[in-house]
Amino acid sequence: MDINKLLDAAVQQGASDLHLAVGRPPVLRISGRLRAINTPPLTGEDTEALLKQIIPDRAATELEEGGSADFGLEFSKKGRFRVAAFRQRGELGVVLRLIPNQLLTFEQIGLPPNIKEFLARPRGLILITGPTGSGKSTTLATMVDYINQNFDRHIITIEDPIEFYHQHKKSIITQREVGPGRDVPNFAEGVRRALRQDPDVILVGEMRDLETISAGIAAAETGHLVFGTLHTTGAPRTITRVVDAYPTNQQPQVRAQLSVALSMVISQALIPTIDGTGRIAAFEIMLTTSGIASLIRENKIAQISSDITTGRKEGMKLMDDNLLELVVAGRILPEEAVAKAVRPDSLAERIEKEIEKLREGRAVRGQ
């Protein structure tokens, strides 16, 4: 079996991921759904042979010694893949995520244009959050490309692995890959070294530990625009996750730092469209106003959602409100919205009320 044919099928069918698992045919994830390719199930030898066609020596050593390896793969000019190879129950498994060549615009993603104002600022911490596969990397790439096109900045990205390749435009782009034998050993060290490289913008691919979180906040405090990602849902949970990474005695100081350094939290999810032709992003957007800064500093995180609701004119929105809008607009199914909700029971009730209003409206028009 030729890996290039499988990669080409993923590109041609608009898949987000390609799964290679022993005992099953190759599987594509299309519009959030798993679809098996019409071939015989893979054997252990098949999977190993397919992986050998693409895995670099460095990653092969990492897989052998540690049981897993991540690496980037350039597939001609059709796209890049982020590859995760791993062992499970003594067999190899491989997941390849397609990273499109084309960078999307704010309009294509569905981000409100007022966010561009924050990208023009010289400093601040912007957190993009959501579960795996929610489109965080695409959103970050769009923001980086916007800065690259419109401002003269030195942008340093620290990624594992590098996903979207950026070309120098109005800005200078430096992209560093994390890992043994690569550009930088870990995220925290990457941020520290970046501060010596005359940066204006630093993108931290994943704030996965206390050391990296601390380095990112410090960089934002010292006059840099810093982007980071977390696997959290909703702004309040994101702030709690950051603060809870610190020992209890340091948390008041961290809340004070965040109240000054944090500019914005964007939490997102990808939901299949109602016609099954693709996926659409839903967002929660929190902008750090003086009121929200006070809530962070005073450890009143639970009240932030209320401030987001009252800040709609400033461009803020709650995830569940955006999900409700998409259901009412006929873009996504109610059950898909509830599955992605921060407060599922509450959203289910609100959706039912909106559906009832629509029914009553149709009945009145019918009379």
Stockholm file with secondary structure:
# STOCKHOLM 1.0

chainA/1-367         MDINKLLDAAVQQGASDLHLAVGRPPVLRISGRLRAINTPPLTGEDTEALLKQIIPDRAATELEEGGSADFGLEFSKKGRFRVAAFRQRGELGVVLRLIPNQLLTFEQIGLPPNIKEFLARPRGLILITGPTGSGKSTTLATMVDYINQNFDRHIITIEDPIEFYHQHKKSIITQREVGPGRDVPNFAEGVRRALRQDPDVILVGEMRDLETISAGIAAAETGHLVFGTLHTTGAPRTITRVVDAYPTNQQPQVRAQLSVALSMVISQALIPTIDGTGRIAAFEIMLTTSGIASLIRENKIAQISSDITTGRKEGMKLMDDNLLELVVAGRILPEEAVAKAVRPDSLAERIEKEIEKLREGRAVRGQ
#=GR chainA/1-367 SS CCHHHHHHHHHHTTCSEEEEEBTSCCEEEETTEEEECSSCCBCHHHHHHHHHTTCCHHHHHHHHHHSEEEEEEEETTTEEEEEEEEEETTEEEEEEEEECSSCCCHHHHTCCGGGHHHHTSSSEEEEEECSTTSSHHHHHHHHHHHHHHHSCCEEEEEESSCCSCCCCSSSEEEEEEBSTTSSBSCHHHHHHHHTTSCCSEEEESCCCSHHHHHHHHHHHHTTCEEEEEESCCSHHHHHHHHHHTSCGGGHHHHHHHHHHHEEEEEEEEEEECTTSSCEEEEEEEEECCHHHHHHHHTTCGGGHHHHHHHTGGGTCBCHHHHHHHHHHTTSSCHHHHHHHCSSHHHHHHHHHHHHHHHHHHHHHHHC
#=GC SS_cons         CCHHHHHHHHHHTTCSEEEEEBTSCCEEEETTEEEECSSCCBCHHHHHHHHHTTCCHHHHHHHHHHSEEEEEEEETTTEEEEEEEEEETTEEEEEEEEECSSCCCHHHHTCCGGGHHHHTSSSEEEEEECSTTSSHHHHHHHHHHHHHHHSCCEEEEEESSCCSCCCCSSSEEEEEEBSTTSSBSCHHHHHHHHTTSCCSEEEESCCCSHHHHHHHHHHHHTTCEEEEEESCCSHHHHHHHHHHTSCGGGHHHHHHHHHHHEEEEEEEEEEECTTSSCEEEEEEEEECCHHHHHHHHTTCGGGHHHHHHHTGGGTCBCHHHHHHHHHHTTSSCHHHHHHHCSSHHHHHHHHHHHHHHHHHHHHHHHC
//
